Amino acid sequence: MAGASSPSLNLSKIKGNFSEVMTGRLRSEPALKLILLFGLNLLVYGPYLFLQRHHFFPATVMPLSSLDHLIPFSDQAVWLYFSIYLLMPIGPFLMNRRGQLLRYAAGIVLFSCVADVVFLFWPTTCPRPAMTEDNIGYQILTRLDNSFHAFPSLHAAFAVYSALCGGLVLRELGVSIFYQLGLWLWAALILYATLATKQHVVADIIAGSVLGGGAFIVAFKARIFISKDKPPLQAVDASLNQPHSTTR
């Protein structure tokens, strides 16, 4: 039929439009994204590293559950553990509205401050196996991150929060639900890696997951900001509310 476009051309057009949308989102609000990239990292890791090396109260050793005993130690799981730094940017980098980015930052600030208060007044530690000399990744992890600040797990909080934020953006883009499920599978593997590397115990993971999920609810669901994402209210024409007169 004349004028009909082939399926391959339509598919190429769809792919091209999606690529343009993704590029536009990545390029939106570059200054704010750069400020948040450095500012949030400083806010999170500054107090975290300070409190890891300065304890004002006796530390509590977190008890092992039956599940902790079932999960064997694996220094190779450290690469899954580190993959969180690839998961975390997906949500904020693809956000294209300033209000949404500020909500994202508010969630990070919220759960980081709550965790820091716990770290300050109730320092905890997690028993680790003997150091392995075979895996450079695990050596780097244990030298940079000591065994303190076990409860709640910030790693778990970031994994859950990042999966929720990434899923939010993917739904806006109309991406298949399989990609959203993929984010949750990734987050679940990261949570497993925190247990397999013996960085945390199950209680730490549960607390951190609740903390990350709760921060997302407060930041994105509760009306704590005046959002510009919604269209302004429109004035209602007064004549619409008047009874109709009939002409006889």
N, C-alpha and C positions, 0 to 999 in steps of 0.2 A: 504494500500500500504506500502510495506516495506520501512523503512527509513524516512517515513513522520513524522513530529513532530506535536503534538497536539496543538490546539489553546491555551490551558491553559499554556503549556510550553513556547510558544512564548510570551504570555502576561507576564509571570513571568520574562522572559529574558529582555523584554522591561522595565519592572518596575525596575529590578535590574540595568540595564544600566543607567536609568534616576537617580536612587538613587546614583550611583557612580559619575555621572556628578555633581549632586547637592553637594555632599560631597566634591568633588574636588574643586568646586567653593568656598565653604565656607572656605576651608583650604588654598586657594591661597592668597598670599601676606598678611600673618597675621600681620607682623610687621607694614606695611603701614596702614592697616585697624585700628590697635590699635592706632597708632599715630594720624590718622585722627579722630578717635572717641573722643579722649580727646582734640586734638588741635582745631577741629572745634567747639566743644561745648564751649570751653573757648573763642574762637574768637567771637562766636555769642552771647552768654549769658553774657559775661563780660561787653561789652559796653551797651548792652540792659538794664541790671539791673542798671548800673551806671546812664544812662540817664533817667531811670524811676524815680530816686530819686534826680536828679540834673537837674533843668530846667533853661536855660539861656534866654528864651524868654517866653512871656505869652502863655498859652495853649489855643487852640481853641477847643470848644465843637463841636463834629461832629453832624450835623443835622440828624434827623430821616427821612427816606423816608417812602412812603406809605407801602412798603413791610416790613419794620422794624416794623411798627405798626400792620401788619397782623400776624407776627410770635410771638406767645405767649412766655413768659419767662418760661423756664424749667430748674430747677437745676439738673434734672436727665440727661440732655443732656451733663453734664460735663464728663460722662464716654466715650461718643463718642468723645468729645473734647480731652481727654487724649489719645485716641487710636491712635493719630498721632504718638506717640512714638513707636508704633508697626509697623506702615506703613513706617516710615522713613528708617529703616535699610534694608528693603527688597532689594532695588536697590544696594547700596554699598556692602552689605555683599555677594551678589551673583555675583558681578563683579570679574573677574579673570585676568584682565590685568592692569598693573600699569598705563599705559596711560589713560585708562578709569577711573580709580579711581582718578587720578589727575584732569581730566576734571570734574568729579563730585564735587571734592573739590573746583575747580575754580568757578563753578556755585554757590555754597553756599557762598563763599567769596564775589562774585559779588553782589548778591541780599542783603546780610547782610550789606555790606558797603553802598549801595544805601539807604537802609532803615535807617541806622544810621545817614546818612547825613540829611535825612528828619526829623528824631526824634530830632536831635540837633537844627536845625534852625526853624522847624515848629512843636513844640510839640502839640499833639492833645489828647483829652480825650473823653471817651464814657460814657454816663450816665448809671448807674447801678441801679437795683432795690434794695430794702432793703435786708440786709443780712438774709439768712435763716439758722436756727440752726438745720435743719433736715438732711442735706446732708453734710457729712464730706468731700467728694470730692470737693464740691463747696466752702466750707470754706477754704480748702487748696489752691484752685485756687485763690481766691480773696485775700488771705493773702500773697501769693508769687508773684502774678502778679497784680499790681494796675491798675487803669483804664486809665493810660497814654499809649502812643505809639499805638494809635488806627489806624492811617493811615500812611503807608500801613500796612495791617495785615500780620505779619510774619508767623502767623499760616496758613493763606491761601497760602502764598508763599511756605511754606514747604509742604503743602498738594499737591499742583499742581506739584511742582518740584519732589516730591517723587513718585507720580503716573506716571509721565513721565519717570523717571529713572527706576522704577520697570517695566513698560511696555517695555522699551528698553531691559532689561535683559530677560524678558519672551519671547520676540520675538526671541532673540538669542537662547533660549532653545527650540524653536518650540512649546511652550505651546499653548493650545487652546485659541482663542480670547476671550472666555467667562471669563477666568481668568484675562485677561487684562481689560475687561469691569468691572469685580469685583473690581479691583483696583480703577477705576474711580468712581464706586458707593460708595466705602469706602471714597474716597476723598470728594465726594459730601456730604456725611453724616457729615463729619468733618466740612465742610464749613457751613452746616446748624447748627451744634452744636455751632459754634462761634457766630451765630446770636441768637440762642435760649437761650444761657447763657448770652447774652447781653454783651459779651466781645467786639464785634465789630458791626458796622452798614454795610449796603450793600456797600456803597462807599469804605470802608476799604477792604472788601472782593474782590471787583473787582480790586482794585489797587494791592493788594497782589497777586492775581491770575495772573495778567498781569506780575508782577515782577518775579514770579517764572517761568512762561512760557518763558519769555524773557531771563532769565538767562540760561535756558536749551538750548534754540536756540543758544545763544552765545557760551556756553561751548561745546556742542556736534555737532553743525552744522557748525559754523564758523571755518575756518582753523586758529585757534590761537595757535595751538600746532603742533609740528612735531610729528605726531602719528607713533608709531611703530606697530600699529594694521594692517596696510596695507602691503602687500608684496612689497619688493623693486622692482624698475623698472629693467627689464631685457634688456640686450644689444641685439640689433637686428643684426642678421647675415648680414653683408654687401652683401654677395653673393645673398641674397634674392631680393635685389633691383637692381641687374645687369640684363640686358636683356639676355635672353637665346640665345645662339648661336646654329645654326642648322648645322649639318654635312651633307654634300652632297657627 
